[in-house]
Amino acid sequence: MTLIGMPQIRERRTPTRSGRTYHLRTFGCQMNVHDSEGIAGLLEADGMVPAPDADTADLVVFNTCCIRENADDKLYGSLGMLKRIKDARPGMLIAVGGCLAQKDREIVQDRAPWVDVVFGTHNLDRVVSLLDYAEEWGPITEILEESDGVAVIPAKREVAHRGWVTIMIGCNNSCTFCVVPSVRGAEISRRPGDIVREVRDLAADGVVEVTLLGQNVNSYGRDLDLGGRKPLFADLLRRVGAVEGIERIRYTSPHPKDFRQDVALAMAETPAVCEQLHMPLQSGSDRILAAMHRGYNAERFLAKIELAREHIPGLAMSTDVIVGFPSETEDDFQATLDVMTAARFDSAFTFIYSPRPGTAAAEMVEEFIDPGVAQDRYRRLAELQTGISLEVNQAAVGTTVVVLVDGPSKTDPAMLSGRTRTNKLVHFAGTNSAGSFVEVRIDRASPHFFVGTPV
Ligand code: SF4
């Protein structure tokens, strides 16, 4: 068990659900996956053990996300299927938490009254108490408007040698397509000493790689006051980089407008910080970027990635792109292709725009793009990026990289899989244990992975 967050524990209790089973399903982003580790940690601290599937579990928890497409459909479809199981086993508990629950509040219990607990993004540390309440009194919805800090939660890590550390929650930006500010609230940063302490605890627990998490990590610390001084993200990288035992540090996500030279220098000068950077572009059109409220244009974006590459040799970069944002013309889309061609990202997460209720862009109904046109642009963008990714990866053939082993490959259990410092997936034959480092010569490259031989 590891403590996440500020150094006050909101709840201590004797386990009351020993031997009972839970099934936890996570939708969405890395932040949510990390939140789920916290929820699992709380349930296991209460004596529960994982169930192989929802059909046999005593408790099913959905940690929802409304950032991705069709979140409602997926959730209500799953809840519909669970109703039949719950009808047959009335003692089973169902809980729904996360962004969608935060946004839709009572709607979840209106549409699925068989749900026992609905909780939001600001009170996931209360999940066990809410389950107690539901068992005694019946269904409950508890949604808080804002956080009073980053909760301390005993996390259950999915991978023993990797840990995620939340450094801040919330976002002060107002991108017109995004629900995060309304469901996660304003930025709250943790104090650097607490973060470093958590990273030290992780290192003592065998973790060799940490990922620092926040919606906009580059604005870390702006809300803090440490005796008249505000801690900077660059300083935090250096402090975390000094923790003994931590070999690799990653972070996600930075906002391009807030990425500055001090961070690039800290990355370059801190050996443990990996040569990897995710820099979300979203669009290459200045007009669309303005409509998205992104706070930069294509030229400034390209200058930021040049700044990063200039300071950090061997840097691998990835990005996010939305195609078919309301009013996007063919010229706007061409501008995106142009920036992608110029930037030559190692990889990209590409999405077709879909409206999120409650966001400004969702109101631009008159300017929504024909789905067929959006689909075609998505295909053309994916084609372009796949070609670039292949070229970039092929340049690594014949080189030797250090791979942190994750374990047997998911597609071929006879092979091992692991990640380079640049976060590229490598498959190779070997018997090394998970969490060990292996030098591997790259024999073959595809757009999304390498195949190699240990040297
Ligand atoms: S920076 Fe924009 S896209 Fe990212 S979380 Fe904040 S509002 Fe959402």
Residues whose N, C-alpha, C, O or C-beta is under 5 A from the ligand:
A	BS01	SF4	C171 N173 S174 C175 C178 V180 P181 Q215 N216
